[in-house]
């Protein structure tokens, strides 16, 4: 097993990937795409989120981008395609399997699951590709 100090993380690319993740989320949940349906299905009532919501979202995006970068570097990923595949595997193994619990146990609508996990799939593919390049 490699030591952490042997793994070089390009922080500029990690920050770019985190920002891209947030932009994708902004567009995905906008009134032009899935925002109205998501609002209805999730019974979301807050019109203007508090600044702390955006800060925590940025931290979350940064953590996702960092760990994708770490895994890809550890695995020796050097191409966009391999990066996207690594992003897909992380989504499939961790995100999708975690989010489906809300449908199975909390009786959340399947359409809500598809909107939320679809966003994560798309963002993990894009971030994985960026980080793998």
C-alpha positions as YAML, in Angstrom:
chain: A
units: angstrom
residues:
- id: 1
  name: UNK
  ca: [0.00, 0.00, 0.00]
- id: 2
  name: UNK
  ca: [1.27, 3.48, -0.89]
- id: 3
  name: UNK
  ca: [2.00, 6.11, 1.71]
- id: 4
  name: UNK
  ca: [-0.10, 9.28, 1.46]
- id: 5
  name: UNK
  ca: [2.96, 11.43, 0.87]
- id: 6
  name: UNK
  ca: [3.63, 9.55, -2.40]
- id: 7
  name: UNK
  ca: [0.32, 10.71, -3.87]
- id: 8
  name: UNK
  ca: [0.36, 14.13, -5.51]
- id: 9
  name: UNK
  ca: [-2.99, 15.91, -5.65]
- id: 10
  name: UNK
  ca: [-3.34, 18.82, -8.08]
- id: 11
  name: UNK
  ca: [-5.35, 21.24, -5.93]
- id: 12
  name: UNK
  ca: [-6.11, 23.57, -8.82]
- id: 13
  name: UNK
  ca: [-7.88, 20.77, -10.69]
- id: 14
  name: UNK
  ca: [-9.64, 19.69, -7.47]
- id: 15
  name: UNK
  ca: [-10.97, 23.22, -6.95]
- id: 16
  name: UNK
  ca: [-12.02, 23.47, -10.61]
- id: 17
  name: UNK
  ca: [-13.83, 20.12, -10.33]
- id: 18
  name: UNK
  ca: [-15.59, 21.28, -7.15]
- id: 19
  name: UNK
  ca: [-16.72, 24.50, -8.82]
- id: 20
  name: UNK
  ca: [-17.91, 22.56, -11.88]
- id: 21
  name: UNK
  ca: [-19.89, 20.27, -9.57]
- id: 22
  name: UNK
  ca: [-21.64, 23.28, -8.05]
- id: 23
  name: UNK
  ca: [-22.37, 24.78, -11.48]
- id: 24
  name: UNK
  ca: [-23.86, 21.48, -12.64]
- id: 25
  name: UNK
  ca: [-26.02, 21.43, -9.51]
- id: 26
  name: UNK
  ca: [-27.15, 25.00, -10.09]
- id: 27
  name: UNK
  ca: [-28.22, 24.16, -13.64]
- id: 28
  name: UNK
  ca: [-29.63, 20.70, -12.78]
- id: 29
  name: UNK
  ca: [-31.90, 22.05, -10.04]
- id: 30
  name: UNK
  ca: [-32.78, 25.27, -11.88]
- id: 31
  name: UNK
  ca: [-36.25, 26.19, -13.07]
- id: 32
  name: UNK
  ca: [-35.13, 25.27, -16.59]
- id: 33
  name: UNK
  ca: [-34.40, 21.62, -15.79]
- id: 34
  name: UNK
  ca: [-35.47, 19.63, -12.75]
- id: 35
  name: UNK
  ca: [-35.94, 22.35, -10.14]
- id: 36
  name: UNK
  ca: [-39.75, 22.58, -10.27]
- id: 37
  name: UNK
  ca: [-40.20, 18.80, -10.18]
- id: 38
  name: UNK
  ca: [-37.59, 18.42, -7.43]
- id: 39
  name: UNK
  ca: [-39.30, 21.14, -5.35]
- id: 40
  name: UNK
  ca: [-42.65, 19.41, -5.69]
- id: 41
  name: UNK
  ca: [-41.38, 15.89, -4.98]
- id: 42
  name: UNK
  ca: [-39.16, 16.90, -2.05]
- id: 43
  name: UNK
  ca: [-41.77, 19.26, -0.55]
- id: 44
  name: UNK
  ca: [-39.06, 21.90, -0.39]
- id: 45
  name: UNK
  ca: [-40.35, 25.27, 0.79]
- id: 46
  name: UNK
  ca: [-37.26, 27.47, 1.27]
- id: 47
  name: UNK
  ca: [-37.11, 30.12, -1.45]
- id: 48
  name: UNK
  ca: [-33.73, 31.63, -0.57]
- id: 49
  name: UNK
  ca: [-31.28, 29.31, 1.18]
- id: 50
  name: UNK
  ca: [-29.06, 30.74, 3.91]
- id: 51
  name: UNK
  ca: [-25.44, 31.50, 2.99]
- id: 52
  name: UNK
  ca: [-24.34, 28.61, 5.22]
- id: 53
  name: UNK
  ca: [-26.13, 26.23, 2.84]
- id: 54
  name: UNK
  ca: [-23.92, 27.44, -0.01]
- id: 55
  name: UNK
  ca: [-20.79, 27.25, 2.14]
- id: 56
  name: UNK
  ca: [-21.55, 23.66, 3.20]
- id: 57
  name: UNK
  ca: [-22.35, 22.78, -0.41]
- id: 58
  name: UNK
  ca: [-18.96, 24.15, -1.48]
- id: 59
  name: UNK
  ca: [-17.19, 22.16, 1.25]
- id: 60
  name: UNK
  ca: [-19.10, 19.05, 0.19]
- id: 61
  name: UNK
  ca: [-18.13, 19.57, -3.46]
- id: 62
  name: UNK
  ca: [-14.51, 20.07, -2.46]
- id: 63
  name: UNK
  ca: [-14.51, 16.84, -0.44]
- id: 64
  name: UNK
  ca: [-16.01, 14.87, -3.31]
- id: 65
  name: UNK
  ca: [-13.48, 16.30, -5.77]
- id: 66
  name: UNK
  ca: [-10.58, 15.63, -3.40]
- id: 67
  name: UNK
  ca: [-11.49, 12.01, -2.78]
- id: 68
  name: UNK
  ca: [-12.14, 11.35, -6.47]
- id: 69
  name: UNK
  ca: [-8.71, 12.86, -7.19]
- id: 70
  name: UNK
  ca: [-7.14, 10.76, -4.45]
- id: 71
  name: UNK
  ca: [-8.69, 7.52, -5.72]
- id: 72
  name: UNK
  ca: [-7.84, 8.30, -9.33]
- id: 73
  name: UNK
  ca: [-4.25, 9.17, -8.46]
- id: 74
  name: UNK
  ca: [-3.91, 6.05, -6.34]
- id: 75
  name: UNK
  ca: [-5.28, 3.94, -9.20]
- id: 76
  name: UNK
  ca: [-2.99, 5.61, -11.74]
- id: 77
  name: UNK
  ca: [-5.78, 7.14, -13.82]
- id: 78
  name: UNK
  ca: [-4.35, 9.35, -16.56]
- id: 79
  name: UNK
  ca: [-7.12, 9.70, -19.15]
- id: 80
  name: UNK
  ca: [-10.52, 11.38, -19.28]
- id: 81
  name: UNK
  ca: [-12.23, 8.07, -20.08]
- id: 82
  name: UNK
  ca: [-10.61, 6.24, -17.18]
- id: 83
  name: UNK
  ca: [-11.44, 9.17, -14.91]
- id: 84
  name: UNK
  ca: [-15.07, 9.01, -15.96]
- id: 85
  name: UNK
  ca: [-15.09, 5.26, -15.35]
- id: 86
  name: UNK
  ca: [-13.64, 5.77, -11.87]
- id: 87
  name: UNK
  ca: [-16.29, 8.44, -11.21]
- id: 88
  name: UNK
  ca: [-18.98, 6.04, -12.42]
- id: 89
  name: UNK
  ca: [-17.73, 3.28, -10.12]
- id: 90
  name: UNK
  ca: [-17.64, 5.62, -7.11]
- id: 91
  name: UNK
  ca: [-21.19, 6.77, -7.95]
- id: 92
  name: UNK
  ca: [-22.44, 3.20, -8.43]
- id: 93
  name: UNK
  ca: [-20.73, 1.76, -5.36]
- id: 94
  name: UNK
  ca: [-21.32, 4.57, -2.89]
- id: 95
  name: UNK
  ca: [-23.77, 7.23, -4.05]
- id: 96
  name: UNK
  ca: [-26.49, 5.27, -5.82]
- id: 97
  name: UNK
  ca: [-26.49, 2.52, -3.23]
- id: 98
  name: UNK
  ca: [-26.75, 5.04, -0.41]
- id: 99
  name: UNK
  ca: [-29.43, 7.20, -1.99]
- id: 100
  name: UNK
  ca: [-31.71, 4.29, -2.87]
- id: 101
  name: UNK
  ca: [-32.33, 3.77, 0.85]
- id: 102
  name: UNK
  ca: [-34.56, 6.85, 0.85]
- id: 103
  name: UNK
  ca: [-36.82, 5.14, -1.69]
- id: 104
  name: UNK
  ca: [-36.78, 1.74, -0.02]
- id: 105
  name: UNK
  ca: [-37.13, 2.77, 3.62]
- id: 106
  name: UNK
  ca: [-38.51, 6.32, 3.64]
- id: 107
  name: UNK
  ca: [-40.90, 5.81, 0.73]
- id: 108
  name: UNK
  ca: [-39.50, 8.77, -1.20]
- id: 109
  name: UNK
  ca: [-40.69, 8.92, -4.82]
- id: 110
  name: UNK
  ca: [-38.65, 7.13, -7.48]
- id: 111
  name: UNK
  ca: [-38.66, 10.29, -9.58]
- id: 112
  name: UNK
  ca: [-36.98, 12.19, -6.75]
- id: 113
  name: UNK
  ca: [-34.36, 9.45, -6.54]
- id: 114
  name: UNK
  ca: [-33.80, 9.66, -10.31]
- id: 115
  name: UNK
  ca: [-33.38, 13.45, -10.19]
- id: 116
  name: UNK
  ca: [-30.97, 13.40, -7.25]
- id: 117
  name: UNK
  ca: [-28.92, 10.40, -8.26]
- id: 118
  name: UNK
  ca: [-28.94, 11.49, -11.91]
- id: 119
  name: UNK
  ca: [-27.31, 14.75, -10.84]
- id: 120
  name: UNK
  ca: [-24.70, 12.86, -8.86]
- id: 121
  name: UNK
  ca: [-24.02, 10.48, -11.75]
- id: 122
  name: UNK
  ca: [-23.55, 13.33, -14.20]
- id: 123
  name: UNK
  ca: [-21.36, 15.34, -11.82]
- id: 124
  name: UNK
  ca: [-19.22, 12.32, -10.89]
- id: 125
  name: UNK
  ca: [-18.67, 11.56, -14.59]
- id: 126
  name: UNK
  ca: [-17.68, 15.15, -15.33]
- id: 127
  name: UNK
  ca: [-15.50, 15.56, -12.23]
- id: 128
  name: UNK
  ca: [-13.92, 12.14, -12.78]
- id: 129
  name: UNK
  ca: [-13.08, 13.07, -16.36]
- id: 130
  name: UNK
  ca: [-11.62, 16.44, -15.35]
- id: 131
  name: UNK
  ca: [-9.52, 14.89, -12.61]
- id: 132
  name: UNK
  ca: [-8.36, 12.05, -14.83]
- id: 133
  name: UNK
  ca: [-7.17, 14.29, -17.66]
...
